[in-house]
């Protein structure tokens, strides 16, 4: 239907259109009538009007364009309505002349209805006493009470009111006007969302978004809060249709902003902005100084909310202005701040509750129906949704009233009338159980029924809100998830709280900001706004009609709308749903390709390129069967449709195009250049290098790690490449080096801590579940296992957070989900107490429970590793121990961290120093590898049944002199597992190595232990020259002198002698420091 701007309708005529027996009134400008001018009149009561039956109702329909404000209506220059508004509720009646009255429509479909009737029906009198001024109804008179549901008459029963169908020009008597197999109602139904429309990609690690009319032009603009640069910014909706202008910075003073909202804080009629920031604990606001988006300086409301996670605005004290509420994570507080003058001057923090354990959300609503604003909260650690009654309407709150404790890791709460009974119900989103749920307000006074689950598919749910997504008049539910879950909505199918299945709006990139519902394109329905900190992108999704109800093939792609919706799941408004260059109809009807996959055969060429350019088969990765993928042939100048292009009797894959000794298909597999015999220009043919395992010269990363003992890799700065973590023994440091170009060029040492006393082990893992790599360390001299948070994912590490100090002589740390709850737990090996232990990550955020001992039988434990040894789907544990020469494993019997007894794999690993697991023999189960120092061996042990029964030791080498570490990876790219090892030495002098072990039976434990350990000053790490005597005995044992000795020259110029000593007590750290000094001399 044509859009008419009434503000310009100074020469408009009212036109009656007759088609298919239906009379319709429209506006025309001169002869340009909508649908053709069949009859018109000028002026009130024109004689050109046809005779109309008394009581008959016809419709004059318009859409509002222009600025959307009220306008005067003229017919042939005569004003017939003043200050007419396109969307008015309740109905507004306007007199258009003798025998005619009109009413102005409500909601999404503005219209004017003409009622033709006798004078008595337009006399402004309520003749039948129904409380409404009369106008003619369907009974032909005025005696019947005016039926307000007349707007909802649906003659054909298709689910669309006749007035809506008239607005859409669909057939009032046909449920499927275009005969495409979809009803008119289905095609016009809302809740179908388009592709993301980007607002900005410059919101650096965006944490929150909001929508508000900041420039006062009547449309919704967008706000963002960015953590990485502490920026609050906005983006103007330049055309009112969802096209957004450049970023406009409001402030960069909100240190680590977590959320932001918009409200009229100072009561001047425009929208101001509020933010909450975690690093500086600030809640602040920014005045919209001119109502057009010019903002003043930051004005602090409070700095007392410890890590404010959420804020809200409401008139808490009932004085007519906007107060502020907060939920703060570290002090468990729900609080409010009074707007004392209505102009943005705020009073002190007023605490509502300190019982919201790790508070994450706050919401304001009249829960008990007494007319004032109550408060709701969601708290993560205690799984609670609760509310607090505003007892006097002035901001005095009663005690916490718990609605539920079943919201596992509650992240969000909101309130709305979900069941249509007139009171406020409650919604929750909880992260650990992936649930969106609601709770009925059973009496309207704040007594709540049991949890009613809407979905368990909101993966790590983080936000929930009630909004009418489909325009049917009831409240649906919108949710978003913090990790990999979708932005989705759930239809309130009956208006009474029965919800349909999850309907995904988008699967955005990792780490999504809470979704916001707002009409961003001004079409009267609710669109969705969100953001991803992973991509720095703010985007919105248009809520649109499913299809055109007057066109059986709305996008003219050769598929009926019904087939696209019901059969192919394609977009009936997009002729090429997968944007591959082929229409959906061509893919389905001609090529049999997938219209939702631009590369149906996943060969690297789009379906359109295969069909239209290369004449290859879009359903075959190797159209000519020559061993080379179609895209590889295209990229390298081969003909993808010729099997033997040079007619030499060999398929192209078997040829060696560059004569480097490698076939074309092999080079395709390993990634070398098929047309360049020396891909890396190093003077060696590819055939001489590939699959040889030959490595280039040493590339130095650092010399600052004083006696480095451990190294690990991980993406510590979130740039997609692998950085390096180190642990060094003498300087007690854990540090990292950034991979500056992703190609192995490393930046300077960046120290994480110098408090790891005798650092022995380090790994990178996501301890707190925020998507970035944190650091874990084990340190011998303080018996400490600790972690260091990477708070922004960029490599800025927080302080040391101790997990335990009970790992006596900690030598190794590892991370795995031991208890199967989806987060990262920690394991340790400690040599002085012979323990392998683990520590549960109790909240998934890096809070750890007490030490749980797996075994105390790992004599001189040196290494711990976790993997599913027995194939039952949970994480088992492996250990290496130096003093009993054992490699052993421990079954996770229940998948929750209860471990069975030690199961010995071997006792032949002489001074075992390292254990690793990999499928060495390629049979699909996990085998075990070991490195042992005194026999210089790297060995492996076959998992013979896949259930943890191991065969005998199989020696890989005895040349790994003083072996300290073993690792497995496919080094040569041939698809199997190769083995790598690290050793402390390179040669041994004949006759210089002896070992006796006679004292095991006479050992006794002393109360405290401090003696230097083997790896402190002997074979693995000691780098001095000459002869040194130190202990092979772990702390905590005594041994008769001479019962165990090991003598070994580590290099040709060095002799290291180790001799057991007798009992000793633990000395201060100075004694240990003196040992370090000697070892470095």
Buried (B, 14 or more C-beta within 10 A) or exposed (E): EBEBBBBEBBEBBBBBBEEEEEBBBBBBBEEEBBBEBBBBBEEBEBEEBEEBEEBBBBBBBBBBBEEBEBBBBBBBEEEBBEEBBBBBEEBBBBEBBEBBBBBBBBBBBBBBBBBBBBEEBBEEEBBBEEEBBBBBBEEBBBEBBBBEEBBEEBEBEBBBBBBBBBBBBBBBBBBBBBEBBBBBBBBBBBBBBBEBBEBBBBBBBBBBBBBBBBBBBEBBBBBBBBBBEBBBBBBBBBEBEBEBBEBBEBBBBBEBBBBBBBBBBBBBEBBBBBBBBBBBBBBBBBBBBEBEBEBBEBBEBBBBBBBBBBBBBBBBBBBEBBBBBBBBBBBBBBBBBBBBEBEBEBBEBBBBBBBBBBBBBBBBBBBBBBEBBBBBBBBBBBBBBBBBBBBEBEBEBBEBBEBBBBBEBBBBBBBBBBBBEEBBBBBBBBBBBBBBBBBBBBEBEBEBBEBBEBBBBBBBBBBBBBBBBBBBEBBBBBBBBBBBBBBBBBBBBEBEBEBBEBBEBBEBBEBBBBBBBBBBBBBBBBBBBBBBBBBBBBBBBBBBBBBBBBBBBBBEBBBBBBBBBEEBEBBBBBBBBBEBBBBBBBBBEEBEBBBBBBBBBEBBBBBBBBBEEBEBBBBBBBBBEBBBBBBBBBEBEBBBBBBBBEEEEBBBBBBBBBEBBBBBBBBBBBEBBBEBBBBEEEEBBBBBBBBEEEEEEEEEBBEBBBBBBBBBBBBBBBBEBBBBBBBBBBBBBBBBBBBBEEEEEBBEBBEBBBBBBBBBBBBBBBBBBBBBBBBBBBBBBBBBBBBBBBBBBBBEBBEBBEBBBBBBBBBBBBBBBBBBBEBBBBBBBBBBBBBBBBBBBBBBBBBBBEBBEBBBBBBBBBBBBBBBBBBEEBBBBBBBBBBBBBBBBBBBBEBEBEBBEBBEBBBBBBBBBBBBBBBBBEEEBBBBBBBBBBBBBBBBBBBBEBEBEBBEBEEBEEBBBBBBBBBBEEBBEEEEBBBBBBBBBEEBEEEEBEBEBEBEEEBEEBEEBBBBBBBBBBBBBBEBEEEBEBBBBBBBBBBEEEBBBBBBBBBEEBBBBBBBBEEBEBEEEEEBEEBBEBBEE
